[in-house]
Structure formats: C-alpha cells, structure tokens
C-alpha cells in the first residue's frame, strides 16, 4: 500500500482510538479501587490516605487590564492622567499647537490672496473703521503674534538639537525657559509697534 494512502487511512483510526482510550481511562480512574481498599473516585472507605476529588473549573472574574495590573502592584506606563507635566513636555506640546496655528495663518493668508478680489488697503480700512481702542488692538496683536514668535524661538531649539547642540539636561531646561522669556519679550515688542 502506498505511504500516503496508509497515512490518510490511519488518521481516523488513531483519532477514534485515542478518544476511546481517554474516555476509557477516565472511567477506569473514577471507578478504580486502590490496593488498600479505598475507592479513588469517591470517599475513603478502606483506609487509603489518598483520594481524588473533582471540582468544576470556575473562571476568574473578568477585570479591565489596568485594574488587574494595579491589584498586582505592577508599574503603570506613563500617560497624561498619572504623569506630572514637565517643562520639556509642555514646550513640545505647545510647539505642536503653535505649529498648527501658524500653518492655519499661512493657509488663511494664501487663500485670502487667491480668492479676495480687493487689495489689502480695503481690508485695512475695514479694520480701522471698527474704531477699536488701543488696548484691544494690543490684545489682538498679542493673541495673533504669540504663536508665531514662540514657534520661531522654540524651533531654533529644535534645529540646534538636530545639529547635536544643547542636549545636556541643564541646557535643555535652560533653552526652554529662554524660549518662553524671548517669546514674551518679542510678543510685547511687536504688539506695541
């Protein structure tokens, strides 16, 4: 008989034999009488000191992943709700936010030059006709200028990092503080022009 045919014929037989063997062994274990006179499947009737007892498996209650790890006292990965904010993390987050704001400025101004038919003088005269007070103009200039100024000075930090400069911990924190200070100074300077 060819070898492949033998394998295909033998598999169902082996499967049936193994299922029969397992069930037969289980029945034999539950009704086995030990040499000392006790029954392995039930109570200790003949003085045997060993007995087998069967208990159904009860699955543990399903708990969320974080709760289970907290009960096991495992360390948690840092995330915003459990991680204290640091100066360097905040500078990174603000850099990304101001990048989106500066990009929206660029898109708005480029769309304005493409789609608005009148010149810049017309829109300047419209803004002047609103008759805004000097403090409100300064506040508007600060709100519009601060994202650009911060993104500029903090971007210099990032360019220096890419060049391999200012990478020690002291320099990283020092340049972060300097970028905030320079942002405040230049924003106020531009607001009062």
Beta strands, then each sheet from edge to edge (+ up, - down):
end
